[in-house]
Amino acid sequence: RDAMLEFETELDGVHINGVDMIRWDEDDRIVDFKVMLRPAKALEAVQRGMAALLSGRPD
């Protein structure tokens, strides 16, 4: 089973368009999860935010 979820948001003044692509197996477990973002500037903003969260630093 597959699903695609489109979303829009704004981060650090950058408008983000994205799609989550999710695939489940027959036991309803997620076996694949991909996130696609555009434009490239949006990906950079998300990457900075994720790096800050994962390192424990405040953004």
C-alpha positions as CSV (number, residue, x, y, z in Angstrom):
1,R,0.0,0.0,0.0
2,D,1.3,3.5,-0.9
3,A,0.4,7.0,-0.1
4,M,1.6,10.4,-1.2
5,L,1.0,13.5,1.0
6,E,1.6,17.0,-0.3
7,F,2.3,19.8,2.1
8,E,3.3,23.5,2.1
9,T,4.9,25.5,4.9
10,E,7.3,28.3,5.5
11,L,10.6,28.1,7.4
12,D,13.0,31.0,8.0
13,G,11.1,33.0,5.5
14,V,11.4,30.3,2.8
15,H,8.2,28.9,1.2
16,I,8.4,25.1,1.1
17,N,6.6,22.7,-1.2
18,G,7.0,19.0,-0.2
19,V,5.7,15.5,-0.7
20,D,5.9,12.6,1.7
21,M,5.9,9.2,-0.1
22,I,5.0,6.3,2.3
23,R,4.9,2.6,1.6
24,W,3.5,-0.1,4.0
25,D,3.9,-3.9,3.9
26,E,1.1,-6.4,4.4
27,D,1.5,-6.2,8.2
28,D,0.9,-2.4,8.0
29,R,4.5,-1.6,8.9
30,I,6.1,1.4,7.1
31,V,8.8,0.0,4.9
32,D,9.8,3.1,3.0
33,F,9.4,6.8,3.7
34,K,10.7,9.5,1.4
35,V,10.4,13.2,1.7
36,M,10.9,15.5,-1.3
37,L,11.3,19.2,-0.9
38,R,11.5,22.2,-3.3
39,P,13.0,24.6,-4.0
40,A,16.7,23.9,-3.1
41,K,16.6,26.8,-0.7
42,A,13.9,25.0,1.2
43,L,16.0,21.9,1.5
44,E,18.9,24.0,2.9
45,A,16.6,25.6,5.5
46,V,15.2,22.2,6.6
47,Q,18.7,20.8,6.7
48,R,20.0,23.6,9.0
49,G,17.0,23.2,11.3
50,M,17.4,19.4,11.5
51,A,21.1,19.7,12.2
52,A,20.5,22.1,15.0
53,L,17.8,19.8,16.6
54,L,19.9,16.7,16.3
55,S,23.0,18.4,17.8
56,G,21.0,19.7,20.7
57,R,21.9,23.3,19.8
58,P,19.2,26.0,19.9
59,D,18.3,27.2,16.4
